[in-house]
Every structure is written in structure tokens, then in C-alpha cells.
Amino acid sequence: MKAIKNVNIVLTDRVISRGTIIFDEKIREILYSSDLRKYKDIEVIDGMGGYLTPGFIDIHIHGFYGHDTMEGSYKAINTMSENIVKTGVTSFLPTTMTMEGGAIKRALENVAGIKERKLNGARILGVNLEGPFINSKYKGAQMEEYILEPDINLIEDYIDIIKIVTVAPEVSGAEDFIKKMKSKGVIISVGHSAATYEEVERAREWGLSHATHLFNAMTGLHHREPGIVGAVLSSNMTCEIIVDNIHLNPVILKIVTRAKDNKDIILITDSMQAGGLKEGVYLLGGQKVIAKNGEARLESGALAGSVLTIDGAIKNMMRATELPIHKIVNMATINPARLLKVDGKIGHLKEGLQSDIVLLDKEFRVERVYIEGENKVDRVKS
């Protein structure tokens, strides 16, 4: 049994000032003081007035620390796992790219084979399938020659591990695909799409409910053509945002957080191989990417994912908006947990839930990370 005392505990609706959490593999008690007299022989960690949050959940991450989901190997996923945990991420969805069908299947098969296998860091919750069922007009950094019309037959052997799939709802075959995937419990996300507002609204009737990296690679908001962005901002659709101050201007963050219910906004990294490493040349979906000045771009200049981390996204949101800390933290914890229907186990600090816990200092730098009570990171400084 362990205790972290003298810490600001971030709950979903408030922050407990100078509280204490008692935990082993599960959270046993949350106290509003540092009085531990009733506990004997317990390891006590002084939070030094920092912050305690649930473990972060990244639902959209392609790669990190020199490796990528599309490599299709245990080493790649484990390297990502043991390095993103240093940024406070305790659970994630390895995310695919639009590549040759065999490469996508190998990536899915790889994740399926190691989902229950022990990783050194953050756990896998499933897969985020980004492509190949998109529109070439908004391909972004996806490879156009491998874009396909939506077809469930291509991925039906891996439905159990696919949690989110990105689809352009305006393309041929989308309606049938969305309805079938929805019936199997997969979250359908609009992205890399030229859909109109009306097409998104129609697709919502089929089962569309989420948006992949809002504003990026989709029809924007125009006063006569509301587009995908207009459909998302005017509905209860959930949406991802990349808060690296590159993909989105900080002013956009204010607009989104005022237009959308807090529970519908999810912070993602969309990180690629270069995440956590120095500037240089890397790969994303088989394409050369130049990482420089905090950006990741193809040789054409198009953005190609990011080098963002979730703890960095939280700090950027704190600088850009006037939201209270707990509402921002929710975007990286309870909101993705609720989307993936795992909020009964993780995503918030509550007695009886798994002890996925992040201790941060007063500047929100990661100090310690626990997964089911096991110390994975100790005193990491950024």
C-alpha cells in the first residue's frame, strides 16, 4: 500500500487542495488532508504541492521514440509504450496509416497479438484505424495510391481490436460500411473528408459520432457552407484536437471550448516517429518526414502528424484558455475513457478504480507515473 500526500488531487469536477490518495493496484481512499494516523506500514510519497491526475489516454498516436505502429512488431509497440508513459500516458490506441492493404493487416495482427501481452509502459486499449477509407482531396499526409472505398471485408478479422475508424462519409460505400461497423461497436469518425454539413448530418443517422483531429484535413467552417467543422461544433459529436499551437491557432481552442461541451473534447497527440527525439528525418506511412522547430512535415510542406505529447497539450490548453485545470485534464482522461467505454476502470480518480496515476510538479511536469499501482516512472524532468 502507498500514499501520496500534500498534493492537489484533480477529480472530474474539482481539485482537492493538499489531499492524500491511498492506493495499491486500486485506489483505496481519497482524503482531504494528510492525516495518515490510521495507516500503518505504508509507503508515503510527498507530492510537494504538485498535482495528481488520472493516467492520460492517447487515442490517436502513430509513433514515438523512433518507432511506428505500421512497423508491425512487438519492439515498435513496446518502445512506444515504455517512452510515452514518461509523458504521463498510461493507455493508448496505436494508430494506423493509409498504406498497402497487407501492411495494414500486419499492423492490426501485431496489435491483436500483443494486446494482452505485458508491455513495459502504457497499455494498449485497441487500435485506431486512420485510413484507408478516406477522400484523396483531403488526404493530408496519407498516401493517395492506397486510398480505398470503405469495405468491411478488408478488416473484418480484426474488428475486435478496432476501437475507432476514420471514414469520409461522402465516398461510395460509406453508408453500408458505417452501419455495419457501428453495429459491431466501433466508433465511426469523420476525417480526411470533403463532406458537406448535410452529408455529415446524414452520416450521423447511420452511426457517425466522432471527428478525427477537428479542423485538420476536412471541410472548414464557412458562413454559407458550415462543413464538417460546423456539423461538429453544432452537435454533440465528440472530437479530437491537436493542441501543439501548429495544427490549431490558440484562438481556435477558445472557440472550440466555448462551442462544445467539455465532455466532448479529447486531446490527442497524432505523434509520429520523431516524438520524444531530436530534430531530423523520419518516416510516417512510408513517407519522408522532416522534424524541425517542433513541427513534422512532408517534403511538400504538408503537416505529417506531430511531435506533441499529452502533457504538453495540457500545458498548451492551460495557456490558451481560461478553463479550470480539472476540465482540461478531463480532455486527456475521463473523456477518452468514456468514449472507449472503459471509464468503469480508468480515466478518473475514484475509490475502487485502477490506480493509473500521474504525479506532476507545480509546473505540470511529470514526476511519477503508476499503472495499476506499479511505479513506471520516477522523477522524470522535462
C-alpha positions in Angstrom: 0.0 0.0 0.0 1.2 3.5 -0.9 0.1 7.1 -0.1 0.8 10.3 -2.0 0.1 13.2 0.3 0.4 17.0 0.2 -0.9 17.1 -3.4 -3.7 18.8 -5.4 -5.9 15.9 -6.5 -7.6 16.5 -9.8 -11.1 15.0 -9.8 -13.5 15.2 -12.7 -15.5 18.1 -11.2 -13.0 19.8 -8.8 -9.5 19.8 -7.3 -8.9 18.7 -3.8 -6.3 21.0 -2.3 -3.4 19.4 -0.3 -5.1 16.0 -0.2 -3.9 12.4 0.0 -4.6 9.3 -2.1 -4.1 5.7 -0.7 -3.6 3.0 -3.3 -2.2 -0.3 -4.3 -3.3 -1.8 -7.6 -6.6 0.0 -7.0 -7.4 3.4 -5.4 -8.4 2.6 -1.8 -9.2 6.0 -0.4 -9.0 9.7 -1.2 -8.5 12.0 1.8 -9.0 15.8 2.1 -6.0 16.1 4.4 -2.6 14.5 5.0 -3.6 12.7 8.2 -2.4 9.1 7.8 -2.5 8.1 11.5 -4.9 5.2 10.8 -2.5 3.6 8.3 0.5 1.6 9.5 3.5 0.4 7.5 2.6 2.4 4.4 5.0 3.9 1.9 4.4 7.7 1.9 5.4 10.0 -1.0 5.3 13.8 -0.5 3.6 15.4 -3.5 5.3 18.7 -2.6 2.2 20.7 -3.5 2.1 19.4 -7.0 -0.9 17.8 -8.9 -2.2 14.3 -9.0 -4.2 13.3 -12.1 -5.5 10.1 -13.7 -3.3 8.5 -16.2 -3.5 10.1 -19.6 -5.1 8.3 -22.5 -3.9 9.0 -26.1 -6.5 7.6 -28.6 -4.6 8.8 -31.7 -0.8 8.2 -31.8 1.1 6.8 -34.8 4.5 6.6 -33.3 7.0 7.7 -30.8 10.7 7.5 -30.0 11.8 6.2 -33.4 9.1 3.6 -33.9 5.7 3.4 -35.6 2.5 1.3 -35.4 2.9 0.4 -39.1 6.2 -1.5 -38.4 4.0 -4.3 -37.2 6.4 -5.5 -34.5 6.3 -6.0 -30.7 9.5 -4.0 -30.4 7.9 -1.0 -32.1 4.8 -1.0 -29.9 6.8 -1.7 -26.7 9.2 1.1 -27.4 6.3 3.5 -27.9 4.7 2.1 -24.7 7.7 2.5 -22.5 8.5 6.0 -23.7 5.1 7.6 -23.8 4.5 6.6 -20.2 7.2 9.1 -19.3 4.8 11.8 -20.6 2.0 10.6 -18.3 0.2 8.3 -20.9 -0.9 5.1 -19.2 -3.2 3.8 -22.0 -3.2 4.3 -25.8 -4.5 3.3 -29.2 -1.7 2.6 -31.7 -2.9 4.3 -34.9 -2.5 3.1 -38.4 -1.9 4.9 -41.7 -3.1 4.6 -45.3 -0.7 2.1 -46.7 -0.8 -1.1 -48.8 -3.5 -3.5 -47.5 -1.0 -6.1 -46.4 0.8 -3.6 -44.3 -2.4 -2.5 -42.5 -3.3 -6.1 -41.8 0.1 -6.9 -40.4 -0.1 -3.8 -38.1 -3.6 -4.9 -36.9 -2.5 -8.5 -36.5 0.6 -7.4 -34.5 -1.5 -5.3 -32.1 -4.1 -8.1 -31.7 -1.2 -10.5 -30.8 0.2 -8.2 -28.1 -2.9 -6.5 -26.7 -2.9 -8.8 -23.7 0.9 -9.2 -23.6 2.9 -7.4 -21.0 4.3 -4.1 -22.2 7.0 -2.1 -20.3 4.9 1.0 -20.1 1.4 2.2 -21.3 -1.2 -0.4 -22.0 -2.9 -0.9 -25.4 -6.7 -0.5 -25.4 -7.1 -1.4 -29.1 -6.4 0.2 -32.5 -7.4 3.5 -34.2 -7.7 2.8 -37.9 -7.0 6.1 -39.7 -7.4 5.3 -43.4 -7.5 3.9 -46.0 -11.2 4.8 -46.2 -10.8 8.5 -46.8 -11.1 11.1 -49.6 -8.0 11.9 -51.6 -9.0 15.6 -51.7 -8.1 15.8 -48.0 -5.5 13.1 -47.8 -3.1 15.2 -45.7 0.0 13.0 -45.1 -1.8 9.8 -46.2 -0.6 8.0 -49.3 -3.1 8.6 -52.1 -2.3 5.5 -54.1 -3.5 3.3 -51.3 -6.8 5.1 -50.5 -9.8 2.7 -50.9 -13.6 2.8 -50.8 -14.9 1.6 -47.4 -15.1 -2.2 -47.3 -15.6 -4.1 -44.1 -14.2 -7.3 -45.7 -10.7 -5.8 -45.6 -10.7 -5.6 -41.8 -13.4 -8.0 -40.6 -10.8 -10.3 -39.0 -9.7 -7.5 -36.7 -13.0 -5.9 -35.7 -12.5 -6.9 -32.0 -9.4 -4.7 -31.6 -10.5 -1.7 -33.8 -12.0 0.9 -31.5 -12.1 3.9 -33.9 -12.2 4.0 -37.7 -11.9 7.2 -39.7 -14.2 7.4 -42.7 -15.0 10.0 -45.4 -18.8 9.7 -45.3 -19.3 11.2 -48.7 -17.5 8.4 -50.6 -19.1 5.4 -52.3 -19.8 2.6 -49.9 -19.6 4.7 -46.8 -23.2 4.2 -45.7 -23.1 0.4 -45.6 -19.7 0.5 -44.0 -20.7 2.9 -41.3 -23.8 1.0 -40.4 -22.0 -2.4 -40.2 -19.1 -1.0 -38.2 -21.5 0.8 -35.8 -23.4 -2.5 -35.3 -20.2 -4.1 -34.2 -19.5 -1.4 -31.6 -16.8 0.5 -33.5 -16.6 4.3 -33.1 -17.1 5.9 -36.5 -15.1 9.1 -37.0 -15.2 11.6 -39.9 -11.9 12.8 -41.1 -9.7 13.3 -44.2 -13.0 14.2 -45.8 -14.7 16.6 -48.2 -18.1 16.1 -46.7 -20.7 18.9 -46.5 -22.6 19.7 -43.4 -25.6 17.9 -44.8 -23.6 14.8 -45.6 -22.2 14.7 -42.0 -25.7 15.1 -40.6 -26.9 12.2 -42.8 -24.0 10.0 -41.7 -24.8 10.7 -38.1 -28.1 8.9 -38.7 -26.0 5.9 -40.0 -23.8 5.9 -36.8 -21.1 8.5 -37.3 -20.4 10.1 -33.9 -16.8 11.4 -33.7 -14.3 13.7 -35.6 -10.7 13.0 -36.3 -8.4 15.9 -35.5 -11.0 18.6 -35.8 -10.3 21.3 -38.4 -7.4 19.4 -39.9 -7.9 17.5 -43.2 -11.6 18.4 -43.5 -14.0 21.0 -44.8 -13.9 24.0 -42.6 -16.4 26.4 -41.2 -17.8 29.0 -43.7 -20.8 31.2 -43.0 -22.7 29.8 -46.0 -21.1 26.3 -46.0 -20.8 25.1 -42.4 -18.9 21.9 -43.5 -17.7 19.2 -41.2 -16.5 21.7 -38.6 -19.9 23.3 -38.5 -21.6 19.9 -38.0 -19.2 19.1 -35.1 -19.5 22.4 -33.3 -23.3 22.5 -33.6 -23.9 18.9 -32.3 -23.0 16.5 -29.5 -20.3 14.7 -31.6 -17.1 14.1 -29.8 -13.9 15.4 -31.4 -10.1 15.2 -31.2 -7.9 18.3 -31.2 -4.1 18.6 -31.7 -3.0 21.3 -29.3 0.6 21.9 -30.4 -0.1 25.6 -31.5 0.8 24.5 -35.0 -2.2 22.4 -36.2 -4.6 24.9 -34.4 -4.2 28.6 -33.6 -4.7 29.1 -29.8 -7.7 31.3 -30.7 -9.4 28.3 -32.2 -9.0 26.5 -28.9 -11.1 29.2 -27.2 -13.8 28.9 -29.9 -14.0 25.1 -29.6 -14.1 25.1 -25.8 -16.9 27.7 -25.8 -18.9 26.0 -28.5 -18.5 22.4 -27.4 -19.5 20.7 -24.1 -16.3 19.9 -22.2 -17.0 16.2 -22.1 -17.0 16.0 -26.0 -13.4 17.3 -26.4 -10.4 15.0 -26.4 -6.8 15.9 -26.5 -4.6 13.7 -28.8 -1.0 13.9 -30.0 -1.2 12.4 -33.5 2.5 11.9 -32.8 4.8 10.1 -35.3 8.3 8.5 -35.1 10.0 11.8 -34.2 8.1 12.2 -30.9 10.5 12.3 -28.0 13.5 12.6 -30.2 15.7 15.3 -31.7 15.1 17.0 -35.0 15.9 15.0 -38.1 14.4 12.9 -40.9 11.9 10.2 -40.0 9.1 8.2 -41.7 5.3 8.3 -41.5 3.3 5.8 -43.5 6.3 5.1 -45.7 6.9 8.8 -46.4 9.8 11.0 -45.5 9.1 13.5 -42.7 11.3 16.3 -41.6 11.0 17.1 -37.9 12.2 20.7 -37.2 11.2 23.5 -34.9 8.6 21.4 -33.1 6.9 20.5 -36.4 6.7 17.4 -38.5 6.2 18.0 -42.3 6.4 16.1 -45.5 8.9 17.4 -48.1 5.9 19.1 -49.8 5.4 21.1 -46.6 2.2 19.3 -45.5 1.9 18.6 -41.8 2.6 15.0 -41.1 1.4 14.2 -37.6 3.2 15.9 -34.7 5.9 15.6 -32.1 3.4 16.7 -29.4 3.0 14.9 -26.1 -0.2 14.8 -24.0 1.4 16.6 -21.0 2.5 19.3 -23.5 -1.0 19.5 -24.9 -2.5 20.0 -21.4 0.0 22.8 -20.7 -0.8 24.5 -24.0 -4.5 24.3 -23.2 -3.8 25.9 -19.9 -2.0 28.8 -21.6 -4.6 29.3 -24.3 -7.9 29.1 -22.4 -9.3 30.1 -19.1 -10.7 26.7 -18.3 -10.1 25.3 -14.8 -7.4 22.6 -14.5 -9.9 19.8 -13.9 -11.8 20.5 -17.2 -8.6 20.4 -19.2 -7.3 17.2 -17.6 -10.7 15.6 -18.3 -9.9 16.0 -22.0 -7.0 13.6 -21.7 -8.5 11.2 -19.1 -12.2 10.7 -18.4 -13.3 12.0 -21.9 -11.3 9.4 -23.9 -12.1 6.7 -21.3 -15.8 7.4 -21.6 -15.6 7.3 -25.4 -13.9 3.9 -25.3 -16.3 2.7 -22.6 -13.5 2.0 -20.1 -14.5 4.7 -17.6 -15.6 2.0 -15.2 -12.0 1.0 -14.8 -9.8 4.0 -15.7 -9.9 7.7 -16.6 -10.7 9.3 -13.2 -9.6 9.1 -9.6 -12.2 7.3 -7.7 -12.1 4.6 -5.0 -12.2 1.1 -6.5 -10.8 2.1 -9.9 -7.4 1.0 -11.2 -4.5 3.0 -9.9 -3.4 4.7 -13.1 -2.0 7.8 -11.6 0.3 10.7 -12.6 2.1 12.9 -10.2 3.1 16.3 -11.6 5.0 19.1 -10.1 3.6 22.7 -9.7 4.6 23.4 -13.4 2.8 20.3 -14.6 6.0 18.4 -15.3 5.7 14.6 -14.9 7.3 13.4 -11.7 5.9 9.9 -11.2 3.6 7.5 -13.1 1.8 4.5 -11.8 -0.1 1.8 -13.7 -2.3 -0.3 -11.6 -0.2 0.8 -8.6 3.1 -0.2 -10.2 5.7 2.7 -10.4 6.6 3.0 -14.1 8.3 6.5 -14.0 10.2 8.1 -11.2 11.2 11.8 -11.2 11.3 12.5 -14.9 12.1 16.1 -15.6 11.3 17.8 -18.9 
